[in-house]
Amino acid sequence: AAPALRLRGPPGPARPRSGRGGAAAGSRGGSRLRRAFLLQRVRVDPPPAPVVQPEEALPHVRCPSLEHFRDNYLIPQQPVVLEGIIDHWPCMKKWSVDYFCQVAGCRTVPVELGSRYTDEEWSQKLMTVNDFINQYIVNENSVGYLAQHQLFDQIPELKEDISIPDYCCLGEGEEDDITINAWFGPEGTISPLHQDPQQNFLAQVFGRKYVCLYSPQDSENLYPHEGQILHNTSQVDVEDPDLNKFPNFRKAARQSCILMPGQVLFIPVKYWHYIRSLDISFSVSFWWS
Ligand SMILES: O=C(O)CCC(=O)C(=O)O
């Protein structure tokens, strides 16, 4: 059966659920597209792994009880890195690049091309998992990101290797309403600073990710894009901010971490997040309410 693929292409009148998928929207002339095609062949070496300063380090907590998580993080809407809660997931031992070739190699998935979805030259295309792995994971000449894709609905076999974190039962929504997305890419993928309308558990299966978070209370210091499509995405490049253009960005209080395999980051509703992969990386996100 045809997979339930949904490209996060140019959004229609309704806003896409997440910030992704907007920048490349809009019409482009052929020459611009050709230029984009050439640009995306060139991969700029990503900067090294940043050092997280102690004053901005996110708290870590190991296997908190439901009550502890609810009272200290969910109700006050404080982000936290949870440890020890996915060690038992079969994916932690099973998943590798080779494994994806075996179980999903022939399946077609949407891939984002270009470093970040706010770049002009960003685009998306459909390709098989085998082609994605050959072109963007094994040969890292340019950045391709299998991002925000409901891979587990497409390939239910993979769903057996993960489970919905117990803490989601603290929400008011039904389990069926939880959106589970896969994020698979090489070193150097960047999700620009943006916010989403649901709570999120971002579980790291392999590879590391550098994550910066800012409270929704700092929104005005983060210069969201104007207009409907990208208003949940900041104009500021977190790792190289233009402080002349965005002077109040220095007032925004950052929390950060290097998310390691086996760790799960709780990102409260509307918390701004910026994420750069430091290795070949696979994450699973759970959006819940
Ligand atoms: O890991 C990433 O690149 C982005 C994840 C994200 O934005 C999300 O889970 O909402």
The ligand as a Tripos MOL2 file, in Angstrom:
@<TRIPOS>MOLECULE
LIG
   10     9     1     0     0
SMALL
NO_CHARGES

@<TRIPOS>ATOM
      1 O1         15.6860   17.4550   16.3000 O.co2     1 LIG1
      2 C1         15.4080   18.3550   15.5280 C.2       1 LIG1
      3 O2         16.1410   18.6800   14.5740 O.co2     1 LIG1
      4 C2         14.1260   19.1590   15.7080 C.3       1 LIG1
      5 C3         13.1350   18.5370   16.6560 C.3       1 LIG1
      6 C4         11.9400   19.4020   16.8320 C.2       1 LIG1
      7 O3         11.8960   20.5460   16.4340 O.2       1 LIG1
      8 C5         10.7770   18.8660   17.5170 C.2       1 LIG1
      9 O4         10.8150   17.7130   17.9840 O.co2     1 LIG1
     10 O5          9.7590   19.5900   17.6180 O.co2     1 LIG1
@<TRIPOS>BOND
     1     1     2 2
     2     2     3 1
     3     2     4 1
     4     4     5 1
     5     5     6 1
     6     6     7 2
     7     6     8 1
     8     8     9 2
     9     8    10 1
@<TRIPOS>SUBSTRUCTURE
     1 LIG1         1 GROUP 0 **** ****
